[in-house]
């Protein structure tokens, strides 16, 4: 009996100072993130919250890296953790959802927050974010801000 090879979804991700550009809704299953670093610094693609944890390692400027993971329904918060969270401090963070809002719903998420983050969910490499959170569940508002202006 022959079985079909599993379908792999491909998701294009652009990394640059200080943004992660990608679709906000993805399908469950085997997914290959194609990470293109268009910035001038190394960047990475690391889960700081979500049902599946993964990290790309650093992607050098001008290079592309592939990361394949099996995604399950839920809300994922992704950040660049380069410089011990320094890029995260510059708001290099995004989120995406697998499945419908109903299947991705988590206790503690309110209309005022995009996702819930537990202090113990925070990657140890992002120590400054962990200091901002108290034990338990808290809301996090993710937003987009204009690029930094040269002074």
N, C-alpha and C positions, 0 to 999 in steps of 0.2 A: 504494500500500500504506500503510495507516494503522498507526502504532505507538502503543502505549499509553504514556501519560505515566508516567515513573518513579515508583514508590511512594516516598513520603516518610514516614518514621517520625517521630512527635512525642514528645519526651521533656520532661517537666516537671522543672525544676530550681529549687529554692528556695535563695537566697543570704541569709544573715543572719550576724550576729556569733556566732561565727566558725565557720560550718559551710556546707558545700555538701551539700544533701540531694537525692538522685536515685537511680534504680535502679542496681544494681551490675552487671547483665548487660543488654547491648543487642544489637540485630540489626545485621548489616552493611548497608551501603547508605546512601542519602541520608537524613540525619537532621536534623531541626530541633529544636534545643534551645530551649525556651521558658524564659528566665531571668527569674525574679521576685525582685526584691530586697525582702525584708521587713525588712531591717535599717535602721539609722540612718546608716550610712556607705555611700559608693559601694563596689561590689564588682565583680569581673570573673571570667571563666571561661576560664582559660588552660591549654593543654597544656604541662606541663613534661617529660613523657615519653610517647612513643607513636609509632606508625607514621604518624600524620597529625597535623601541627601546626596549631593554630588558636587564636585569641584573640578574645574578644567585645568588648574595649574595656570601659570602665567602664559599669556600670548604676547609675543614680542611685537613692537610696532611694525606695521606693514605685513604681518604674517596672518595666516589663517590656521585654525585648529578645529578638529572635529571632536565632539563629545557625544557618545551614544548612551542613553539611559532609557529605562522602562518607566514611563510616567503613569501614575494612577490619579484618579480624580482628587481634586483639592486645590488649595490656594498655595502658591509658591512665592516666596520673596527671595530675589536674587540680588547680589551685590558684588561689587569689585572690592576685594579685601586687601589689595596691594597696599604696601606701607603700613601694615598692621592696622588697617581700617582707615587710613588717611584718605583714600579715594571714596570710601563710604561717607566719610565726614563731609566730602564735597558733593554729597547726594548722588553718588553713582550707584543707584538702587532702582529696582523695578519689581513688578510683580506680574504673574500670569496665572490664569485659571485653567484647570483641566476639567472638562465636563460642564454641566449646566450650573447656574447659580445655586440651584437646589441641592445638587449632589456635592457641590464644593462648600456648602455652608458649614461653618464651624461655630461651636458655642463661643460666646464672647465677642463675636463680630457684630458691630452695631452699624446703623446707617452713617454714623460719624467717623467710622474707621474703615479702612480697606481690608484689613486682615488682623488677626490676633497673633501676638507674639508672646511666648513664654520666656522668661529670663533664662531658663535652662535650655531653650532651643537655640540661643544665640551662639554662633560659632566662636570658639575661644580666641580665634584670631581677630575678632572684632570686639576687643575688650571695652572700648569706650562706650559702645552701644549697650553692653551688658550692665555697665555702671548706671545707665539711665533708667533701667528697668528694675522694678521690684519683683520679688517672687510672686508668681501667680500669672494671670492673664491680663494684658493691657492692650488697648487699641493703638494702632499705628496709622497715621494718615500719610499716604504717599502722594506726592504731587510733583509737578514739573515747574521748574523755575527758569527764568531767562538765563542765558549764559552769563558768566562773569565778565564784567567789563574791565579793560585795561585801565590802570590808574596813571 
